[in-house]
Amino acid sequence: MKIAFIGLGNMGGGMAANLVKAGHSVNAFDLSEDALARAKENGCATFTSVREAVADVEAVVSMLPNGKIVDSVYEGDVIGHAPAGAILLDCSTIDVATARKVTADATAAGYEMVDAPVSGGIAAANGGTLTFMVGGTDSAFGRAEPILTAMGKAVIHAGASGAGQAAKICNNMLLGASMIATCEAFMLADKLGLDLQTFYDISSKASGQNWSMTSYCPVPGVGPQSPADNDYQGGFATALMLKDLKLAMEAAASVNADVPMGEKAAALYDAFDKAGQGGLDFSAIIKTL
């Protein structure tokens, strides 16, 4: 297929490259000249405007920083400028209301669209092993699935428009809280005199086992390779985790949901970010303990 990819940051750059590897022709756009240069090296055709990039494609994929930008890009440069038969896929993590609004606007203009936020981080984006949580009609999902499969290991239809964003927000609230609890457990084990590798060997096979421990251990030298082994560089930035937790808090308030652990996680990551640590991987919050 001929696909436009809008937004070539830490996640989008690798995703676009994987579409090329899968045999698709990719029209790439980003405001960063460096990002465009990397996309060109990876086999993408590069463009200096969104409208030029989407002009003759069969699909548009976007990976953008926030809901305001997503709304602006689709309203100003995609809807009415991409061919009417193109399928639109927004992989950004944004609020549910904006995701539904943009999809409704696209649908009114004759397009099919899905919200398809991702889980997996930069390594998974580069490796083509992301998990996609997809909101949209059955028809739109059917068209989007083969495109997303080229970039991920799992593509799951979460429900109607906005359901992908809802799933992502809930998942990352759980991730943020479980990472803090995992950090607390390791630091308590250390202060109680346990060898941390030994604690890992026990807890990773016991009822305390969780993804933050066994796939993304916050302790250097313990468990599989993780950002902790690189002084917490790379991975999933604290600032991005805080963004997702804030979206979760907004969503919880909108439906009167009680999320005390989520609230505490958001507060702790907010403090960590304000302390100048927003660029570190979110597992670096172990430093506060």
C-alpha positions in Angstrom: 0.0 0.0 0.0 0.9 3.6 -0.3 0.8 5.0 3.3 1.4 8.5 4.7 3.1 8.5 8.1 2.7 11.8 10.1 5.0 12.2 13.2 8.5 10.6 13.1 9.6 11.0 16.7 11.0 8.3 19.0 8.1 5.9 18.2 7.0 7.0 14.8 10.4 6.8 13.1 10.7 3.1 13.9 7.1 2.4 13.0 7.4 4.0 9.6 10.6 2.1 8.9 8.8 -1.2 9.7 6.1 -0.3 7.2 8.8 0.1 4.5 10.3 -3.3 5.6 6.9 -4.9 5.1 6.9 -3.7 1.5 4.7 -0.6 1.8 5.5 2.7 0.1 5.7 5.4 2.8 5.3 9.1 2.5 6.8 10.6 5.6 6.3 14.0 7.3 7.6 15.6 10.5 8.5 19.1 11.5 12.1 17.9 12.4 14.6 17.9 9.5 16.6 15.3 11.4 13.6 13.0 11.7 12.9 13.4 8.0 16.6 12.6 7.2 16.4 9.4 9.2 13.1 8.4 7.5 14.7 8.9 4.1 17.6 6.7 5.1 15.0 4.1 6.1 13.4 4.1 2.7 10.6 6.6 3.1 9.8 9.4 0.7 9.8 12.7 2.6 7.6 15.7 2.3 7.6 19.2 3.7 3.8 19.4 4.4 1.1 17.0 5.6 -1.1 17.9 2.7 1.6 16.8 0.2 2.3 13.6 2.1 -1.4 12.5 2.2 -2.4 13.6 -1.3 -2.4 10.3 -3.1 -2.2 7.6 -0.4 -4.4 4.6 0.6 -3.9 5.1 4.3 -2.7 7.7 6.8 -1.0 6.8 10.0 -0.2 9.4 12.7 1.9 9.4 15.9 1.6 12.8 17.4 2.2 14.3 20.9 -1.3 15.2 22.1 -4.9 15.5 21.3 -4.8 19.2 20.4 -2.2 18.5 17.7 -4.1 15.4 16.5 -7.3 17.4 16.1 -5.4 20.3 14.3 -3.6 18.0 11.9 -6.6 16.0 10.9 -9.0 18.9 10.7 -6.5 21.2 8.8 -4.5 18.8 6.6 -5.8 15.3 6.4 -9.6 15.3 6.2 -10.5 16.6 2.8 -6.9 16.4 1.5 -6.3 12.6 1.7 -8.2 10.6 -0.9 -11.8 9.9 0.2 -11.2 6.1 0.2 -8.2 6.3 2.5 -8.2 4.6 5.9 -7.1 6.8 8.8 -5.2 5.4 11.8 -4.2 7.6 14.7 -1.6 5.8 16.9 -1.1 8.7 19.3 -2.1 8.5 23.0 -4.7 11.2 23.5 -7.9 11.7 25.5 -11.0 9.6 24.6 -13.2 12.7 23.8 -10.8 14.0 21.2 -10.3 10.6 19.6 -14.1 10.3 19.2 -14.4 13.8 17.9 -11.8 13.4 15.2 -13.2 10.0 14.2 -16.7 11.6 14.0 -15.4 14.4 11.8 -13.6 12.0 9.6 -16.6 9.7 9.3 -18.8 12.7 8.4 -16.4 13.5 5.6 -16.6 9.9 4.2 -13.5 8.3 5.8 -13.1 5.3 7.9 -10.9 5.8 11.0 -9.5 4.0 14.0 -7.8 5.1 17.2 -4.9 2.7 17.7 -2.6 3.7 20.6 0.4 1.4 21.3 2.1 -0.3 24.1 5.7 -1.4 24.0 8.0 1.6 24.0 10.8 2.6 21.6 12.5 -0.8 21.4 9.2 -2.4 20.4 8.5 0.4 17.9 11.9 -0.2 16.3 11.6 -4.0 16.5 8.0 -4.2 15.1 6.7 -5.8 18.3 4.2 -3.2 19.5 0.8 -4.0 20.9 -2.1 -2.0 19.3 -5.3 -1.3 21.1 -7.8 -0.4 18.4 -11.1 1.5 18.6 -13.4 1.8 15.6 -16.0 0.0 13.6 -15.6 -3.6 12.5 -15.1 -2.4 8.9 -12.4 0.2 9.8 -10.6 -2.4 12.0 -10.5 -4.9 9.2 -8.9 -2.4 6.9 -6.5 -1.1 9.6 -5.4 -4.5 10.9 -2.9 -5.5 8.2 -1.2 -2.1 8.4 -0.8 -2.4 12.1 0.3 -6.0 11.9 3.4 -4.8 10.0 4.4 -2.7 13.0 3.4 -5.0 15.9 3.1 -8.4 17.5 -0.5 -8.0 18.6 -3.5 -6.0 17.2 -6.6 -6.1 19.4 -10.0 -4.6 18.6 -11.0 -3.0 21.9 -14.4 -1.8 20.7 -16.0 1.3 19.2 -14.4 4.7 18.5 -12.3 5.8 21.6 -12.0 2.3 23.0 -8.4 2.0 22.0 -7.6 5.2 24.0 -9.6 3.9 27.0 -7.7 0.7 27.0 -4.3 2.5 26.7 -5.1 4.9 29.5 -6.2 2.1 31.9 -3.2 -0.1 30.9 -0.7 2.7 31.6 -2.3 3.7 34.9 -1.8 0.1 36.0 1.8 0.1 34.7 2.7 3.3 36.5 1.3 2.1 39.8 2.8 -1.4 39.5 6.3 0.0 38.6 6.3 2.1 41.8 5.2 -0.9 43.9 7.9 -3.0 42.3 10.5 -0.3 43.1 9.3 -0.2 46.7 9.6 -4.0 47.1 13.1 -4.1 45.8 14.2 -1.2 48.0 12.5 -2.8 51.1 14.2 -6.1 50.3 17.6 -4.4 50.1 17.1 -2.7 53.4 16.0 -6.0 55.0 19.3 -7.5 53.9 18.1 -9.6 50.9 20.3 -10.0 47.9 18.3 -8.3 45.1 19.1 -11.0 42.5 17.9 -13.6 45.0 14.7 -11.6 45.7 14.1 -11.4 41.9 14.6 -15.1 41.5 12.0 -15.7 44.3 9.4 -13.0 43.5 9.5 -13.5 39.7 8.3 -17.0 40.3 5.9 -16.2 43.1 2.6 -14.3 43.5 4.3 -10.9 43.3 5.5 -11.4 39.7 4.5 -8.6 37.3 5.7 -7.1 34.0 7.6 -4.2 35.7 9.7 -6.8 37.5 10.3 -9.6 34.9 10.3 -7.6 31.7 11.5 -4.2 32.8 13.3 -4.6 36.1 14.1 -1.2 37.7 17.3 -2.5 39.4 20.5 -2.5 37.3 22.0 -5.9 36.6 18.8 -7.8 37.7 16.5 -9.5 35.2 16.5 -9.0 31.4 18.3 -6.0 29.8 16.3 -2.8 30.7 16.9 1.0 30.8 18.1 0.5 34.4 21.2 -1.1 32.8 21.8 2.1 30.8 21.5 4.6 33.7 17.8 4.8 32.9 18.3 6.3 29.4 15.9 5.4 26.6 12.8 3.4 27.2 9.6 5.1 28.2 10.3 8.6 29.5 8.9 9.7 32.9 7.3 12.7 31.2 5.3 10.4 28.9 4.2 8.2 31.8 3.1 11.4 33.5 1.2 12.5 30.4 -0.7 9.1 30.4 -1.4 9.2 34.1 -2.9 12.7 33.7 -5.1 11.5 30.9 -6.2 8.6 33.2 -7.0 11.0 36.0 -9.1 13.2 33.6 -10.9 10.1 32.3 -11.6 8.9 35.8 -13.0 12.3 36.8 -15.2 12.3 33.7 -16.9 9.1 34.7 -16.7 9.5 38.5 -14.3 6.5 38.9 -12.4 6.0 42.2 -8.7 5.5 41.4 -6.7 6.1 44.6 -3.6 4.1 43.4 -3.6 5.9 40.1 -3.9 9.2 41.8 -0.9 8.4 44.0 1.1 7.2 41.1 0.3 10.4 39.2 1.4 12.5 42.1 4.7 10.7 42.5 5.5 10.9 38.8 4.5 14.6 38.8 7.0 15.3 41.6 9.7 13.3 39.9 9.2 15.2 36.6 9.2 18.5 38.4 12.5 17.5 40.0 14.0 17.5 36.5 13.9 13.8 35.8 11.3 13.8 33.0 13.8 12.6 30.4 14.7 9.5 32.3 12.9 6.2 31.9 9.9 5.9 34.2 11.6 3.1 36.1 14.1 5.6 37.4 11.5 6.6 40.0 13.3 4.0 42.1 15.9 6.8 42.7 13.3 8.5 44.9 13.2 5.5 47.3 
